[in-house]
Amino acid sequence: AYEIMPSLVGSEMCIRDRSKAMGTNDPLERSYMAIREVHEASLLAPTDADINYYKQISTLEFLDLLHAEYDELLRSAKPKRLLSKARLAVELRPKVPFAQELLGVTLLKLGEYDKSVPPLEAAARLKPNDFNYLSNLAFAYEQTRLYQKALETLELATKANPDALSALGTATDRVKKKLDEEGITSAR
């Protein structure tokens, strides 16, 4: 049986060699290109142990690089560049909350609010007490006019991080106002 050693995946020598082979100096782009190729190969030969081994290693490296560059990528004005990578991360590891959140937040940044809800719900289901996942989901609910769900999710986020009450209080007030404007009374 093979043993995966994540510490070797991102080694300087490995990255340098992959840079030459892939023709790019961007580690995330290299990793994305590599995992796509290995993923396609694994679909053609699903029982090949070597391919599956490299798929596991490539997936670990890809997710690690995505996670490391997450904030910078989301702050950039290029969420479209991230979309294919986020979708691949979810396809490869649907039970990793970070992958689901990355896809959901990328879709939020692209203004695709309806599409952002399912991955954000998945992230919140996978890690139910995570303040960031819950607050992003509440925002998605608000943008899709699911105000009652937004309010309930904001309450969960407040429980997850009571120190954020002031920031969440503003969002809660905004959502309650929208509920009132639509003539819907909040349950609380």
C-alpha positions in Angstrom: 0.0 0.0 0.0 1.1 3.5 -0.7 1.6 6.1 2.0 0.9 9.7 1.2 3.3 12.2 2.6 1.8 15.7 2.2 5.1 17.3 3.3 6.8 16.0 0.2 4.0 17.2 -2.2 4.9 20.9 -1.8 8.6 20.5 -1.6 10.7 23.0 -3.4 12.1 20.4 -5.8 8.6 19.1 -6.6 7.3 22.6 -7.3 10.3 23.5 -9.5 9.9 20.3 -11.5 6.2 20.9 -12.0 6.9 24.5 -12.9 9.1 23.3 -15.8 6.6 20.7 -16.9 3.5 22.9 -16.8 5.0 26.1 -18.2 3.8 28.4 -15.5 5.3 29.9 -12.3 2.0 30.2 -10.4 1.9 27.3 -8.0 -1.9 27.3 -7.8 -2.2 27.2 -11.6 0.3 24.4 -11.8 -1.4 22.4 -9.2 -4.8 23.0 -10.9 -3.5 21.8 -14.2 -1.9 18.8 -12.6 -5.0 17.7 -10.7 -7.2 18.1 -13.8 -4.9 15.8 -15.7 -4.7 13.3 -13.0 -8.4 13.5 -12.4 -9.1 12.8 -16.0 -6.7 9.9 -16.0 -8.4 8.4 -13.0 -11.7 8.5 -14.8 -10.2 6.5 -17.6 -8.5 4.0 -15.3 -10.4 4.1 -12.0 -8.6 1.0 -10.6 -5.0 2.0 -11.4 -3.2 2.3 -8.1 -0.5 4.7 -9.3 -3.0 7.1 -10.8 -5.1 7.0 -7.6 -2.0 7.6 -5.5 -1.1 10.7 -7.6 -4.7 11.9 -7.5 -4.6 11.8 -3.7 -1.3 13.7 -3.6 -2.4 16.2 -6.2 -5.7 16.8 -4.5 -3.9 17.4 -1.1 -1.6 19.9 -2.8 -4.3 21.6 -4.7 -6.6 22.1 -1.6 -3.6 23.2 0.5 -2.7 25.9 -2.1 -6.3 27.0 -2.5 -6.6 27.3 1.3 -3.3 29.2 1.5 -4.3 31.7 -1.2 -8.0 31.8 -0.3 -8.2 35.3 1.2 -6.0 36.8 -1.6 -8.0 35.1 -4.3 -11.3 36.3 -2.9 -10.1 39.9 -2.4 -8.9 40.0 -6.0 -11.2 41.3 -8.7 -11.0 38.0 -10.5 -13.5 35.6 -8.9 -14.2 34.0 -12.3 -10.6 32.8 -12.3 -11.3 31.0 -9.1 -14.7 29.5 -10.1 -13.3 26.5 -12.0 -10.9 25.7 -9.2 -13.6 25.9 -6.6 -15.9 23.6 -8.5 -13.0 21.1 -8.9 -12.3 21.3 -5.2 -15.9 20.4 -4.4 -15.9 17.6 -7.0 -12.8 16.1 -5.6 -13.7 16.6 -1.9 -17.4 17.3 -1.4 -17.2 16.7 2.3 -14.5 19.3 3.0 -16.3 22.3 4.3 -13.6 24.7 3.1 -14.2 23.5 -0.5 -17.9 24.1 -0.2 -17.5 27.5 1.3 -14.9 28.5 -1.4 -17.4 27.6 -4.1 -20.3 29.4 -2.3 -18.3 32.6 -1.6 -16.9 32.7 -5.2 -20.5 32.5 -6.5 -21.5 35.2 -4.1 -18.7 37.4 -5.4 -20.0 36.7 -9.0 -23.5 37.8 -8.0 -24.8 34.3 -8.5 -26.7 34.3 -5.2 -29.1 31.4 -5.9 -26.3 29.1 -6.9 -24.3 30.1 -3.8 -26.8 28.8 -1.4 -26.4 25.0 -1.8 -22.6 24.9 -1.3 -22.8 27.4 1.6 -25.5 25.2 3.2 -23.3 22.2 2.7 -20.3 24.0 4.4 -22.6 25.0 7.3 -23.9 21.4 7.6 -20.4 20.0 7.6 -19.1 22.5 10.2 -22.2 23.8 11.9 -20.6 26.1 14.5 -18.3 28.0 12.1 -19.0 31.7 12.3 -17.7 32.5 8.8 -19.7 29.7 7.1 -22.9 30.8 8.9 -22.4 34.5 8.2 -21.8 33.8 4.5 -24.8 31.6 4.4 -26.9 34.3 6.1 -25.8 36.8 3.5 -26.7 34.4 0.6 -30.1 33.9 2.1 -30.6 37.6 2.4 -29.6 38.2 -1.2 -32.1 35.5 -2.4 -34.8 37.1 -0.3 -35.0 34.2 2.2 -35.2 36.6 5.0 -36.5 34.2 7.7 -33.7 31.7 7.0 -31.2 34.6 7.0 -32.4 35.7 10.4 -32.2 32.2 11.9 -28.7 31.7 10.4 -27.6 35.0 11.9 -28.8 33.9 15.3 -26.7 30.7 14.9 -23.7 32.7 13.9 -24.1 34.9 16.9 -24.2 31.8 19.1 -21.1 30.5 17.4 -19.2 33.8 18.0 -20.8 36.1 20.6 -18.0 38.6 20.2 -19.3 39.4 16.7 -22.7 40.5 18.1 -22.2 44.2 17.0 -21.4 43.3 13.4 -24.2 40.7 13.3 -26.6 43.0 15.0 -26.4 45.4 12.1 -27.1 42.5 9.6 -29.9 41.2 11.9 -31.5 44.7 12.0 -31.3 45.0 8.2 -32.9 41.6 7.6 -35.7 42.3 10.2 -36.4 45.6 8.3 -36.7 43.7 5.0 -39.0 41.2 6.7 -41.2 44.1 7.9 -41.2 45.8 4.5 -42.5 42.6 3.0 -45.1 42.3 5.7 -43.6 39.2 7.1 -43.3 39.0 10.9 -40.2 37.4 12.2 -40.8 34.5 14.6 -38.7 36.2 17.2 
